[in-house]
Amino acid sequence: MEDRPTVAELLEAVSTALDDEVLPLTDPAVQHKVRVAANLCRIIERELRLGPPAQARERAALAQLLGRDGTLAELNEALSIHLRTADASFLPGALDVLLDAVVDKLAVDKPGYTLEEVS
């Protein structure tokens, strides 16, 4: 049984209240801090919702790429070590895994931002 509201729903409610109710009543000198607080609530909500599946995808992709199992931290460490000595045939697969992980991280930190904007 899941308790309601969920943490994600609470964070969404806080960010909406900050934007819609608190911000208009706030002194202009403090409005930026209210916007930052609302944005932090939205980032945390997305991390709670999108983070676990993204981490599972990254861990599975790294395990397949490296041909071994482990935690996400262990596999990232193994990849960083392997990249130092890898031959050129390994690099395209590694790049695909890393780009997919970056896309998932951007979905949490800056939704709507694409890798095309970086290049």
N, C-alpha and C positions, 0 to 999 in steps of 0.2 A: 504494500500500500504506500503510495506516495503522498506525503503531506502537501497541502496546498495552502497558500501559494508556494511555489518552488523558489529557490534562491534566485534563479534567473528571472522569474516573474517579479520578485521583489525588487531586484535591481532595475528592471525595466520601468517599474512604477516609480522608483526614486528618480531615475533620469528624466522621466516625463514630468514629474512634479517640479523638479528643478528647472527644466526648460520652460514649462507652461505657466507655473504658478509663482515660483520664487524669483526667477530672472526678471520678469517685468516689474517687480516690486523692489528690486535691489538697486542700491546706489551704483551709478555707472562705474565708479572706481573699483567695485567688487564684482561686477558682472563677469569679467573674464574668469575669475576663480569659480564662479557658479557654473559657467560653461565647461570648464575643465573637469569639475566634479561630475557633472552629468555625462561627459564623454568617458570618463573613467568607469562609471557604472555600466555604460554600454559596452566598453571593451571587456570588462570582467564578465558580463552576461554572455557575450559571444565566445569568450574563452571557455566558459562552463559548457556551452552548447556545442561548439565546434571543435574544441581542443581534443577531447578524448578520441573521436573518430579520426581526426587528422593525425594524432600521434600513433594510432593503430596502423593507419595506412603507411606512415613513414617507417615505422618499425618493420612492417611486413616487406616493404620495398627494399629496405636496407638489408634485411635478412636474406632476401632472394639475391640481391646484387652481390653480397659478400659470401653467400653460401654457408652461412652460420646463423645461429640463433643467439639471442641475448636481449637485454633491456635496450630501450631506445638510447640511453646514454652510452652503454657499452658499444652498441653498433655504430653510433656516431664517432666515438673514439677510434674504433677499428677502421672506419672509413677514412678518417683523417690520417691515420698512420699508413693505410694502404695507398692513399693518393700520392704520398711522397715518393713511392717507388713503382707505381703502376705504369704499365705500358699503355700506349695510345689506344689500344682496343678497349680498355676498361673505361676510358673517360666519357664516351657518349652515354653509356648507361648510368654512370655516376651523375652526370649533368642532368639527365632526365629526373632522377630521384631527387636531387637537390632542388631543381626548379619546382617540382611538384610540392615539396615541403615549403618552399618560399611562398607559393601561391596560397597554400593553406594558412600560413602565418599572416599573410596580407589580408585574408578574409576576416581574421580576428582583429588585427590592428588597424586596418584601413580598408574597409569594404569598398568595392568599386574600383580600387587601384589595381592596375594590371601591370604585368611584366613589360608590356609593350611601351608603357610610359617611362620605364627605366632605360630601355635601349634606344 
